[in-house]
Structures are given as C-alpha cells and as structure tokens.
Amino acid sequence: MSKQNTPKQNTLFYDYINLIAMAGLLGFRFFPPKAKNSVVAVGLMASVFAADFYTRWAIRRDELQVAIDKFESDKSKKEGEANIPSKV
C-alpha cells in the first residue's frame, strides 16, 4: 500500500484547540465534575442576566428619550403660542 498525500487541513486551528484542551482552560480540569457544572451554570446565568439587564436598560433609555422629545416639542409649542401677540 502506498501512502496517499493528504494536505494539511487547518493544522494551526487544531494545534490551538489541542493547546487549549491540554492547558485545561486555566486549571478547569482540576475541579471535580459537580464543580465544573456549577462553574458553567454560573457563567451561563451571568450572561443571561447581563443580556436581560442591557435590554431593559436600552428600552428604558429609548422610552425616556421619546418622553423628553415629546416634552420639548410641547414646551416649544406653548412658548410659540405665548409669543403671538393678542388681537384683543
């Protein structure tokens, strides 16, 4: 049997993945299994709460900006009416 020439496929990528796996992601491999699950759960919950907090903050900011714009337009209309001289 002859050896087939196979091109190197993404060797840099696979080397990087192996390096991360061998390093154990900053000592993550030394945790017991339940602690690993807890670490993952805390990370996932933190990302969910961060997304929720950011969404609420963005919506509140947008609603506040709409209210400010409406107040300023009403105020300018009232000032415009006050500046018109009375015909009485």
N, C-alpha and C positions, 0 to 999 in steps of 0.2 A: 504494500500500500504506500502510496506517495502522500506526502503531506500537502494539503491544499493551502494555497496562500490566502489567508484571510486578512482583510485590512483591519487596522486598529480602529476600534469604534469607541469614540469618546473616552479614551483612556484617562484623560485629565479629570473628567467628571467622576469616573469610577474610582480613581485614586483619591479624590476628595471625599467621596462617600465612605470609602474604607477608612480613611484617616479619621473622619468624624465618628464612625462606628467603633474604631479601635480606641479612640480617646474617651469614649463613653459619655460624650456630651457633658463635659465639665464634672465628671465624677458621678453622673446619674446612675451608672451601673452598680455603684456600691450601696444604693438604697435597697431595702427589702421590697418585694413585689407590691405590698399594700401601700407603702410609702410612695412608690413610683406612680401608682394610680392616683394617690392624693395630690401629688405634685402636678400631674397632668390635669386633674379636675380643677385645681385652684387656678391654673393657667387659663383653662377654657372659660371658667366662670369670670375671671378678671377681664378677659377680652369681651365677653358678652356684656358685662356691666359697663365697660368703657364705651362700647358701641351704643348702648342704651342711653348713657349719660350724655354722650356727644349729640345724639339725635334729639333728645329732649332740649338740650341747650340751644341747638341750631334752630329748632322750631320756635322756642320761646323768643329767641333773638329776632327771628323774622316777624313774628306776631307783634313784638314790641316796636319794631321799625315801621310796620304798617300803621300802628296806632299813633306813633309820633308824626308820620307823614299826614295822616288824617287831621290830627290836632293842628298842625301848622297850616294846612290848607284852610281849615275852618277859621283859624285865627286871622289869616290874611284876608279872607272874605269879609269878616266882621270889621277889620281895620279899613278895608276898602269902602265899605258902606258908611263908616263913621266919617270918612274924609269927604264924602259927597255933601256939598252944601244943601241945606234945606231950602225949599222954594216957598216956604211959608212967610 
